[in-house]
Protein backbone atom coordinates (compact mmCIF):
# COMPACT_ATOMS: atom_id res chain seq x y z
CA UNK A 1 0.00 0.00 0.00
CA UNK A 2 1.36 3.42 -0.94
CA UNK A 3 1.66 6.14 1.56
CA UNK A 4 0.37 9.59 0.60
CA UNK A 5 2.92 12.38 0.48
CA UNK A 6 2.32 14.86 3.27
CA UNK A 7 3.12 18.41 2.15
CA UNK A 8 5.84 20.15 4.08
CA UNK A 9 5.34 23.48 5.84
CA UNK A 10 7.01 25.24 2.91
CA UNK A 11 4.55 23.72 0.41
CA UNK A 12 1.50 24.21 2.63
CA UNK A 13 2.16 27.74 3.81
CA UNK A 14 1.92 28.79 7.41
CA UNK A 15 -0.45 31.70 7.00
CA UNK A 16 -3.22 31.28 4.42
CA UNK A 17 -4.27 34.94 4.78
CA UNK A 18 -0.82 36.17 3.76
CA UNK A 19 -0.20 33.23 1.40
CA UNK A 20 3.33 32.83 2.71
CA UNK A 21 5.40 29.76 3.40
CA UNK A 22 8.51 29.04 5.41
CA UNK A 23 11.80 28.87 3.59
CA UNK A 24 13.46 25.48 4.17
CA UNK A 25 16.83 27.21 4.46
CA UNK A 26 15.64 28.75 7.72
CA UNK A 27 15.77 32.36 6.55
CA UNK A 28 12.14 33.01 7.43
CA UNK A 29 8.93 33.59 5.49
CA UNK A 30 9.01 34.01 1.73
CA UNK A 31 6.15 35.40 -0.35
CA UNK A 32 4.29 32.86 -2.43
CA UNK A 33 4.03 33.23 -6.19
CA UNK A 34 1.54 35.91 -7.23
CA UNK A 35 0.41 34.57 -10.60
CA UNK A 36 -2.31 37.12 -11.34
CA UNK A 37 -0.10 40.14 -10.68
CA UNK A 38 2.64 38.70 -12.86
CA UNK A 39 0.18 38.00 -15.68
CA UNK A 40 -1.18 41.55 -15.55
CA UNK A 41 2.33 42.99 -15.55
CA UNK A 42 3.33 40.76 -18.45
CA UNK A 43 0.27 41.87 -20.44
CA UNK A 44 0.89 45.56 -19.74
CA UNK A 45 4.55 45.29 -20.70
CA UNK A 46 3.68 43.39 -23.87
CA UNK A 47 1.18 46.07 -24.91
CA UNK A 48 3.65 48.86 -24.05
CA UNK A 49 6.41 47.12 -26.04
CA UNK A 50 4.10 46.62 -29.03
CA UNK A 51 2.95 50.25 -29.00
CA UNK A 52 6.49 51.58 -28.58
CA UNK A 53 7.78 49.32 -31.37
CA UNK A 54 4.98 50.60 -33.61
CA UNK A 55 6.04 54.18 -32.76
CA UNK A 56 9.66 53.43 -33.66
CA UNK A 57 8.58 51.70 -36.88
CA UNK A 58 6.31 54.61 -37.87
CA UNK A 59 9.21 57.04 -37.38
CA UNK A 60 11.46 54.89 -39.55
CA UNK A 61 8.91 54.90 -42.38
CA UNK A 62 9.02 58.70 -42.74
CA UNK A 63 11.01 60.09 -45.65
CA UNK A 64 14.11 62.12 -44.80
CA UNK A 65 12.55 65.52 -45.52
CA UNK A 66 9.53 64.80 -43.26
CA UNK A 67 11.71 63.49 -40.46
CA UNK A 68 14.01 66.51 -40.75
CA UNK A 69 11.01 68.84 -40.63
CA UNK A 70 9.77 67.09 -37.46
CA UNK A 71 13.12 67.46 -35.73
CA UNK A 72 13.54 71.16 -36.58
CA UNK A 73 11.18 72.37 -33.84
CA UNK A 74 12.97 70.21 -31.27
CA UNK A 75 16.34 71.44 -32.55
CA UNK A 76 15.28 75.08 -32.08
CA UNK A 77 14.11 74.28 -28.56
CA UNK A 78 17.28 72.34 -27.69
CA UNK A 79 19.57 75.06 -29.01
CA UNK A 80 18.37 77.34 -26.21
CA UNK A 81 20.21 75.02 -23.82
CA UNK A 82 22.94 73.65 -26.12
CA UNK A 83 23.73 76.32 -28.75
CA UNK A 84 26.24 74.17 -30.69
CA UNK A 85 23.92 71.17 -31.10
CA UNK A 86 23.67 69.90 -34.67
CA UNK A 87 20.70 68.17 -36.27
CA UNK A 88 22.81 65.05 -36.75
CA UNK A 89 23.61 64.86 -33.02
CA UNK A 90 20.00 65.46 -32.09
CA UNK A 91 18.78 62.71 -34.41
CA UNK A 92 21.38 60.26 -33.03
CA UNK A 93 20.28 61.09 -29.48
CA UNK A 94 16.63 60.59 -30.48
CA UNK A 95 17.39 57.13 -31.92
CA UNK A 96 19.31 56.21 -28.78
CA UNK A 97 16.42 57.43 -26.62
CA UNK A 98 13.81 55.49 -28.58
CA UNK A 99 15.67 52.21 -28.22
CA UNK A 100 16.63 52.95 -24.60
CA UNK A 101 12.93 53.20 -23.73
CA UNK A 102 12.30 49.90 -25.53
CA UNK A 103 15.12 48.34 -23.50
CA UNK A 104 13.65 49.60 -20.23
CA UNK A 105 10.28 48.12 -21.17
CA UNK A 106 12.05 44.82 -21.87
CA UNK A 107 13.80 44.84 -18.51
CA UNK A 108 10.53 45.57 -16.68
CA UNK A 109 8.80 42.64 -18.41
CA UNK A 110 8.63 39.67 -16.02
CA UNK A 111 10.22 36.39 -17.04
CA UNK A 112 7.93 33.67 -18.40
CA UNK A 113 9.10 31.01 -15.99
CA UNK A 114 9.03 30.77 -12.15
SULSULPE-V623690 format. One record per pair of residues at least 24 apart in sequence whose C-alpha atoms are under 10 Angstrom apart, sorted by the first residue. I is the first residue (numbers start at 1). J is the second residue. Records with the same first field share a line. If there is no record, write none. Layout:
I=J / J
//
This chain:
33=114
35=114
38=109 / 110 / 111 / 112
39=110 / 112
40=110
41=108 / 109 / 110
42=108 / 109 / 110 / 111 / 112
43=109 / 110
44=105 / 109
45=105 / 106 / 107 / 108 / 109 / 110
46=105 / 106 / 109 / 110
48=102 / 105 / 106 / 109
49=101 / 102 / 103 / 104 / 105 / 106 / 109
50=102
51=102
52=98 / 99 / 101 / 102 / 105
53=98 / 99 / 101 / 102
55=98
56=95 / 98 / 99 / 102
59=95
60=95
67=91
//
